[in-house]
Amino acid sequence: MGILAVLALPLVILGISGIIYIYQSVIWLLSRSAVQNKVVVITDAISRLGNECSRVFHAGGARLVLCGRTWEKLEALYDALISVADPSMTYTPKLILLDISDIDCIQDVAREILDCYGCVDVLINNASMKVKGAVQSISLELDKKIMDANYFGPVTITKAILPNMISRRTGQIVLINSIQGKIGIPFRAAYAASKHAAVGFFDCLRAEMEEFDISVSTVNPTFIYSYHHQPVSGNWEASIWKLFFRKVEYGVHPVEVAEEVLRTVNSKKQEVLMANPIPRAAVYIRTFFPELFFAIVASGIREKMKTEEDI
């Protein structure tokens, strides 16, 4: 009996793995079919993540409206999408010039977006601007630029598209935000503040839009790294701070985030946190044990400053 149990264990594990794989494959196929024929607007489509979101939604048969601040990059994305797509199964993407940090132009651009198909089914707020530095070294002008790109921009385009969704009593708004909308990381004060503000706005919007059957989702990944990213080791790699936020440096791949956004649109899940267990635990520690969280953060800052002095 013992030998049979030992022999059966790998078969059970293999069977469970097969079931999980089939389940994930079915969910993926359903996610793609869920966006077929839907009008999907993606801001900052020319970014790494925007490129991947455009790819998965285009492959799923969505009617894409791709927004970006550089026409040449939009055309390059357009060429890349249509070169690998089946014309009988996909729609030709529409291209719109949009600088999400230029608040004054967004209303006009929103009208141009609505003119493409007459409606918007899914709005994906992807545009983002990052800055890193000590609070005292970042100018107030740069703080304002970060808030325009990460908060006022998404809010303005959402408000411009919202009346169309409300009149049709259907639609979905997705905010691709950051784990830094949940916890503040030192030397990223302006970025974290803008991401916290965005979370607050879209949380309130979610509750207000429920009566109109409009869903609001936020996807919060850790750091999104480049295609050829290699982790960079440092003199303070082993510190408790570095261990605590390891995923912030190592990050998640744009493909992972894009596929999660597609699943979120399909499931209409309200909030997604894309992080490994350590930064995920940090979010809960910040909520339930704030003093411990602040102590860990302070310890990391002291160690970083000590390391820099030793260099």
Legacy VTK file of the C-alpha trace (Angstrom):
# vtk DataFile Version 3.0
C-alpha trace
ASCII
DATASET POLYDATA
POINTS 311 float
0.000 0.000 0.000
2.838 2.369 0.863
4.559 1.757 -2.485
1.313 2.308 -4.379
0.780 5.592 -2.536
4.288 6.747 -3.445
3.725 5.824 -7.103
0.306 7.465 -7.178
1.486 10.779 -5.743
3.249 12.000 -8.937
0.163 11.031 -10.959
-2.074 13.023 -8.619
0.236 16.045 -8.844
0.361 15.728 -12.635
-3.419 15.447 -12.791
-3.953 18.516 -10.624
-1.422 20.468 -12.704
-3.262 19.452 -15.869
-6.608 20.588 -14.469
-5.133 23.950 -13.429
-3.585 24.394 -16.891
-6.860 23.590 -18.644
-8.770 25.928 -16.313
-6.333 28.789 -16.957
-6.483 28.167 -20.708
-10.291 28.254 -20.674
-10.294 31.492 -18.648
-7.803 33.008 -21.099
-9.956 32.074 -24.101
-13.079 33.428 -22.399
-11.227 36.657 -21.589
-10.335 37.134 -25.235
-13.867 36.434 -26.437
-15.273 38.858 -23.842
-13.694 41.866 -25.597
-14.645 40.857 -29.124
-16.307 43.763 -30.966
-15.927 45.992 -27.879
-14.621 49.542 -28.316
-11.496 49.688 -26.151
-9.545 52.909 -25.588
-5.953 52.596 -24.340
-4.038 55.691 -23.222
-0.253 55.806 -23.644
-0.485 52.832 -26.000
3.089 53.504 -27.144
4.600 52.589 -23.756
5.891 49.056 -23.089
2.755 48.145 -21.186
0.539 49.986 -23.669
2.064 47.963 -26.501
1.289 44.685 -24.744
-2.263 45.743 -23.831
-2.823 46.732 -27.457
-1.546 43.342 -28.594
-3.765 41.207 -26.346
-6.911 43.270 -26.906
-6.335 43.427 -30.665
-5.882 39.652 -30.775
-9.138 39.337 -28.830
-11.059 41.150 -31.559
-11.557 44.492 -29.828
-12.134 47.689 -31.786
-9.107 49.587 -30.539
-8.620 53.319 -30.179
-4.933 53.778 -29.378
-3.769 57.040 -27.826
-0.195 58.304 -27.566
1.822 61.496 -27.642
4.048 60.566 -30.624
2.518 59.908 -34.040
5.535 57.976 -35.350
5.374 55.534 -32.437
1.620 55.126 -32.882
2.144 54.264 -36.540
4.881 51.776 -35.627
2.500 50.106 -33.156
-0.236 50.074 -35.793
2.084 48.358 -38.303
3.170 45.794 -35.704
-0.429 44.911 -34.836
-1.792 44.512 -38.347
1.281 42.580 -39.527
0.524 39.643 -37.225
-3.276 39.793 -37.081
-5.879 37.919 -39.075
-7.844 40.667 -40.889
-10.993 38.535 -40.820
-10.859 38.269 -37.013
-9.628 41.734 -36.001
-10.421 45.412 -36.529
-8.053 48.047 -37.851
-6.943 50.180 -34.866
-7.756 53.881 -34.740
-4.927 56.235 -33.763
-5.357 59.382 -31.664
-2.693 61.865 -30.565
-2.972 62.452 -26.820
-0.617 63.839 -24.204
-2.412 62.835 -21.018
-0.510 65.472 -19.014
-1.865 68.262 -21.249
-5.125 68.696 -19.359
-6.431 71.519 -21.562
-6.514 69.349 -24.719
-8.187 66.269 -23.238
-11.801 67.381 -23.756
-11.199 67.876 -27.491
-9.371 64.551 -27.752
-12.224 62.792 -25.935
-14.654 64.062 -28.580
-12.297 62.742 -31.253
-12.226 59.360 -29.489
-16.032 59.193 -29.352
-16.231 60.120 -33.037
-14.328 56.926 -33.932
-17.190 54.540 -33.104
-19.780 56.687 -31.357
-19.190 55.038 -27.978
-16.581 53.593 -25.627
-17.092 50.216 -23.956
-13.782 49.994 -22.084
-11.459 52.845 -21.102
-8.008 51.722 -19.984
-6.129 54.502 -18.173
-2.537 53.411 -18.653
-0.507 56.628 -18.901
1.917 57.321 -16.074
4.936 59.467 -15.213
7.618 58.524 -12.692
10.163 60.503 -10.718
12.642 59.449 -8.042
14.390 61.700 -5.570
14.350 63.135 -2.076
11.380 65.377 -1.302
13.555 68.461 -0.900
15.232 67.896 -4.275
12.018 67.669 -6.339
10.636 71.031 -7.463
6.997 71.943 -6.983
6.697 72.307 -10.774
7.737 68.672 -11.203
5.308 67.628 -8.453
2.529 69.310 -10.460
3.584 67.559 -13.678
3.428 64.198 -11.914
-0.047 64.985 -10.590
-1.213 66.074 -14.058
-0.007 62.859 -15.711
-0.961 60.379 -12.986
-4.067 61.940 -11.456
-5.653 64.872 -13.313
-5.064 63.292 -16.732
-6.869 59.988 -16.028
-9.581 61.827 -14.078
-10.178 64.333 -16.896
-10.446 61.776 -19.703
-12.632 59.560 -17.519
-15.019 62.450 -16.833
-15.080 63.257 -20.553
-15.995 59.679 -21.565
-18.301 58.993 -18.607
-21.469 60.735 -19.907
-21.451 58.424 -22.949
-21.268 55.358 -20.709
-23.946 56.685 -18.342
-26.352 57.395 -21.207
-25.904 53.806 -22.429
-25.880 52.407 -18.857
-22.923 50.216 -19.655
-19.143 50.440 -19.733
-15.967 49.673 -17.879
-13.154 51.895 -16.649
-9.782 50.360 -15.815
-7.035 52.213 -13.984
-3.576 50.689 -14.262
-2.079 52.145 -11.125
0.710 50.911 -8.837
1.331 49.240 -5.506
2.578 52.703 -4.522
-1.060 53.756 -4.491
-1.288 51.477 -1.442
2.026 52.093 0.314
4.485 54.975 0.165
8.063 54.160 -0.778
10.820 56.646 0.166
12.298 58.853 -2.579
9.114 58.488 -4.627
6.894 60.899 -2.706
5.367 62.735 -5.690
4.728 59.498 -7.584
3.215 57.748 -4.549
1.038 60.772 -3.757
-0.374 60.850 -7.300
-1.079 57.115 -7.189
-2.793 57.391 -3.792
-4.942 60.210 -5.148
-5.933 58.146 -8.186
-6.950 55.190 -6.007
-9.117 57.458 -3.870
-10.894 58.957 -6.881
-11.580 55.661 -8.644
-12.710 53.969 -5.415
-15.337 56.679 -5.024
-16.233 56.504 -8.714
-16.791 52.750 -8.430
-19.468 53.227 -5.790
-21.164 56.070 -7.668
-21.287 54.198 -10.992
-22.857 51.022 -9.623
-26.385 52.276 -10.278
-25.501 52.743 -13.968
-23.995 49.233 -14.341
-20.597 50.761 -15.074
-17.748 48.821 -13.507
-14.511 50.392 -12.280
-11.380 48.300 -11.825
-7.883 49.097 -10.587
-4.837 46.971 -11.382
-1.919 47.621 -9.031
1.347 46.000 -10.108
4.740 46.450 -8.553
7.506 47.909 -10.692
7.051 47.054 -14.396
10.466 46.182 -15.772
11.798 46.332 -19.330
11.933 43.405 -21.744
15.648 42.827 -21.167
15.745 43.695 -17.481
18.479 42.220 -15.307
18.343 42.717 -11.518
21.046 45.119 -10.390
22.861 44.129 -7.238
23.909 46.763 -4.741
25.902 47.088 -1.556
22.732 47.011 0.521
21.072 44.110 -1.347
20.700 42.045 1.819
18.996 44.702 3.904
15.563 44.150 5.395
14.249 47.051 3.287
15.530 45.429 0.086
14.019 42.111 1.094
10.732 43.815 1.917
10.381 45.426 -1.503
12.328 42.969 -3.657
9.544 42.783 -6.210
9.646 46.554 -6.647
13.122 46.152 -8.170
12.637 42.792 -9.857
9.176 43.781 -10.979
6.610 42.150 -13.233
6.792 41.847 -16.998
4.554 44.034 -19.186
3.097 40.873 -20.761
1.972 39.648 -17.328
0.265 42.944 -16.571
-1.427 43.153 -19.986
-2.847 39.642 -19.644
-4.063 40.481 -16.138
-5.777 43.606 -17.469
-7.567 41.448 -20.053
-8.698 39.015 -17.347
-9.841 41.933 -15.189
-11.965 43.327 -18.018
-13.536 39.891 -18.468
-14.197 39.250 -14.769
-14.915 42.913 -13.893
-12.898 42.406 -10.749
-12.820 45.595 -8.717
-9.194 45.526 -7.608
-6.106 43.473 -8.472
-2.764 43.551 -6.655
0.105 42.085 -8.689
2.906 41.392 -6.236
4.867 38.542 -4.748
4.202 37.615 -1.098
6.669 40.068 0.468
5.356 43.384 -0.943
1.839 41.977 -0.724
2.432 41.430 2.991
3.746 45.000 3.219
0.347 46.326 2.138
-1.379 44.418 4.943
1.272 45.350 7.509
0.845 49.013 6.562
-2.902 48.652 7.170
-2.956 46.609 10.371
0.492 47.279 11.922
1.487 50.769 10.725
4.140 51.319 13.415
5.966 48.136 12.342
5.790 49.214 8.714
7.196 52.680 9.486
10.014 51.115 11.552
11.025 48.865 8.648
10.966 51.787 6.224
13.056 53.959 8.557
15.542 51.119 9.047
15.951 50.790 5.293
16.555 54.520 4.860
19.186 54.590 7.594
20.988 51.626 6.075
20.880 53.137 2.591
22.342 56.419 3.829
25.052 54.555 5.735
25.949 52.546 2.639
26.208 55.698 0.516
28.519 57.278 3.093
30.771 54.207 2.967
31.117 54.306 -0.827
LINES 1 312
311 0 1 2 3 4 5 6 7 8 9 10 11 12 13 14 15 16 17 18 19 20 21 22 23 24 25 26 27 28 29 30 31 32 33 34 35 36 37 38 39 40 41 42 43 44 45 46 47 48 49 50 51 52 53 54 55 56 57 58 59 60 61 62 63 64 65 66 67 68 69 70 71 72 73 74 75 76 77 78 79 80 81 82 83 84 85 86 87 88 89 90 91 92 93 94 95 96 97 98 99 100 101 102 103 104 105 106 107 108 109 110 111 112 113 114 115 116 117 118 119 120 121 122 123 124 125 126 127 128 129 130 131 132 133 134 135 136 137 138 139 140 141 142 143 144 145 146 147 148 149 150 151 152 153 154 155 156 157 158 159 160 161 162 163 164 165 166 167 168 169 170 171 172 173 174 175 176 177 178 179 180 181 182 183 184 185 186 187 188 189 190 191 192 193 194 195 196 197 198 199 200 201 202 203 204 205 206 207 208 209 210 211 212 213 214 215 216 217 218 219 220 221 222 223 224 225 226 227 228 229 230 231 232 233 234 235 236 237 238 239 240 241 242 243 244 245 246 247 248 249 250 251 252 253 254 255 256 257 258 259 260 261 262 263 264 265 266 267 268 269 270 271 272 273 274 275 276 277 278 279 280 281 282 283 284 285 286 287 288 289 290 291 292 293 294 295 296 297 298 299 300 301 302 303 304 305 306 307 308 309 310
